[in-house]
């Protein structure tokens, strides 16, 4: 009998929870770099720090054979296209690379190419003191791109610049189109999972996936096996959220929990000797 696939609301909720904890990990790493190296280094390495945070999060969960915090929250488990077993390590590695490294590489490469084309078209050079790397500070790849762009005639540079701008805009449209396709068919929420064929199954119950040895990690996701590095790293993201949910104000740099409720009662101005229902009735009568 075919196993029941995860419902779209469960997949979306798991992705939202993962994005939330990734944001907390990014914020903690950014605060540490800002405190140690200052604002200039933080601005210069912000994208790379976000990439390292994402790779650490998915490396200690998906790549290591664990459920992510979002998947554990809604009780989902990743399965390969056969829907009978969890993905192999190679497939999980490709999934993590496509989900985290590829967007960074594409964005960085297209941004540098666009800057080189605009600089050669306008004859402009980065101002002194700016964050743009100078010719001496460029990497070997950037110097190669600069030489290739400088050898192009002006019409070809303009045409290539327009193509780069269209391609960058098209990537955003492709992402939104893929999300819309998910809401229609409910199969793959992330493009990386569609490329690798990884889907979700409810863990336990009617799932056709063989029962796995799932061990709860205090303050973290459930583990498919044992791993000594994952709990300390993810507990640093999880525990501030628990403190905030328990009524303790989060420290600077932490992200409030989406489940954190409003105060139990709002301050009432004016007369307080009347029941709330009567006060609401008076307001309706006043209209």
Buried (B, 14 or more C-beta within 10 A) or exposed (E): EEBEBBBBEBBBBBBEBBEBBBBBBBBBBBBEBBEEEEEEEBEBBBEEBBBBBBBBBBBBBBBBBBBBBBBBBBBBBBBBEEBEEBBEEEBBBBBBBBBBEBBBEEEBBBEBBBBBBEBBBEEEEEEEEEEEBEEEEBEEEBEEBBEEBEEBEEEEBBEBBEEBEEEBEEBEEEEEEBBEBBEEEBBBBBBBBBBBBBBBBBBEEEBBBEEBEBEEBEBBBBBBEEBEEBBEBBBEBBBBBEBBBEEEEBEEBBBBBEEEEEEEEEEEEEEEEEEEEEEEEEEEEEE
